[in-house]
Amino acid sequence: MRSKKIVVIYHSQSLGNTKAAAEQVAAGIRGAGEFEAVCLNTNDERVAPAVLADCAGAAFGTPDYFSYPAGGLKVFMDDWLIAQRGGNEDITGMPIALFLTHGGGGRAKEPFEGLLQRVGPQVGETVDIKGAPGEAEAEACRQLGAALVREAEKFLAGQG
Ligand SMILES: Cc1cc2nc3c(=O)[nH]c(=O)nc-3n(C[C@H](O)[C@H](O)[C@H](O)COP(=O)(O)O)c2cc1C
């Protein structure tokens, strides 16, 4: 049974840049309606894909590590595909929002989108941030969270 909950799953390890972006996405979710936002850092724990089962939407964030999504988020996606192939259909189909931080290259964006778009339809564009989010980037993250809430409301309504 899905609830008015959106999970923000991200990896942040070296500077806290992606964590700062995740907190702004969560602020945008909380500010846009009656949705609870739960933030989980894959650097702190191995996040089980089952967390998606009661969510109406999900946001995913990664730093660019060697032009690829961070290992913790890749492990999440490995676990997600194995669970999905094992018959867990509750972990797919909800709207998703994506954000990325990088040091100036940012070539992880394409593989990041390719991996995460398997989970569900993407809301808007990936928010792409060089370094730590400044006020403009923080606002873009909050807007992304708000846009995700609008799609999550439609998704919940369609679930009957
Ligand atoms: C191991 C490692 C590899 C990195 N590789 C890249 C890279 O290929 N391209 C890039 O633009 N930035 C790269 N960076 C910079 C990070 O993407 C950037 O500092 C990011 O904001 C760090 O996020 P975090 O503080 O949440 O861990 C790398 C950083 C680390 C620690």
The ligand as an SDF file (V2000), in Angstrom:
LIG
                    3D

 31 33  0  0  0  0  0  0  0  0999 V2000
   36.6750    9.1880   -6.2600 C   0  0  0  0  0  0  0  0  0  0  0  0
   36.2050   10.4440   -6.9400 C   0  0  0  0  0  0  0  0  0  0  0  0
   36.1060   10.4690   -8.3350 C   0  0  0  0  0  0  0  0  0  0  0  0
   35.6400   11.6260   -8.9740 C   0  0  0  0  0  0  0  0  0  0  0  0
   35.5070   11.6060  -10.3370 N   0  0  0  0  0  0  0  0  0  0  0  0
   34.9810   12.6960  -10.9680 C   0  0  0  0  0  0  0  0  0  0  0  0
   34.7830   12.6840  -12.3920 C   0  0  0  0  0  0  0  0  0  0  0  0
   35.0880   11.7240  -13.0890 O   0  0  0  0  0  0  0  0  0  0  0  0
   34.2060   13.7860  -12.9550 N   0  0  0  0  0  0  0  0  0  0  0  0
   33.8240   14.8750  -12.2230 C   0  0  0  0  0  0  0  0  0  0  0  0
   33.2880   15.8330  -12.7910 O   0  0  0  0  0  0  0  0  0  0  0  0
   34.0130   14.9160  -10.8760 N   0  0  0  0  0  0  0  0  0  0  0  0
   34.5830   13.8540  -10.2350 C   0  0  0  0  0  0  0  0  0  0  0  0
   34.7640   13.8700   -8.8700 N   0  0  0  0  0  0  0  0  0  0  0  0
   34.3040   15.0460   -8.1030 C   0  0  0  0  0  0  0  0  0  0  0  0
   32.9630   14.7650   -7.4290 C   0  0  0  0  0  0  0  0  0  0  0  0
   31.9860   14.3160   -8.3630 O   0  0  0  0  0  0  0  0  0  0  0  0
   32.3980   16.0050   -6.7230 C   0  0  0  0  0  0  0  0  0  0  0  0
   33.3300   16.5540   -5.8230 O   0  0  0  0  0  0  0  0  0  0  0  0
   31.1020   15.6760   -5.9970 C   0  0  0  0  0  0  0  0  0  0  0  0
   30.3660   16.8660   -5.7800 O   0  0  0  0  0  0  0  0  0  0  0  0
   31.3230   14.9730   -4.6620 C   0  0  0  0  0  0  0  0  0  0  0  0
   30.0780   14.6710   -4.0820 O   0  0  0  0  0  0  0  0  0  0  0  0
   29.9500   14.2970   -2.5270 P   0  0  0  0  0  0  0  0  0  0  0  0
   30.5990   15.4320   -1.7730 O   0  0  0  0  0  0  0  0  0  0  0  0
   28.5040   14.2090   -2.2770 O   0  0  0  0  0  0  0  0  0  0  0  0
   30.6350   12.9740   -2.3300 O   0  0  0  0  0  0  0  0  0  0  0  0
   35.2860   12.7670   -8.2170 C   0  0  0  0  0  0  0  0  0  0  0  0
   35.4420   12.7310   -6.8300 C   0  0  0  0  0  0  0  0  0  0  0  0
   35.8890   11.5910   -6.1870 C   0  0  0  0  0  0  0  0  0  0  0  0
   36.0430   11.5610   -4.6860 C   0  0  0  0  0  0  0  0  0  0  0  0
  1  2  1  0
  2  3  1  0
  2 30  2  0
  3  4  2  0
  4  5  1  0
  4 28  1  0
  5  6  2  0
  6  7  1  0
  6 13  1  0
  7  8  2  0
  7  9  1  0
  9 10  1  0
 10 11  2  0
 10 12  1  0
 12 13  2  0
 13 14  1  0
 14 15  1  0
 14 28  1  0
 15 16  1  0
 16 17  1  0
 16 18  1  0
 18 19  1  0
 18 20  1  0
 20 21  1  0
 20 22  1  0
 22 23  1  0
 23 24  1  0
 24 25  2  0
 24 26  1  0
 24 27  1  0
 28 29  2  0
 29 30  1  0
 30 31  1  0
M  END
$$$$
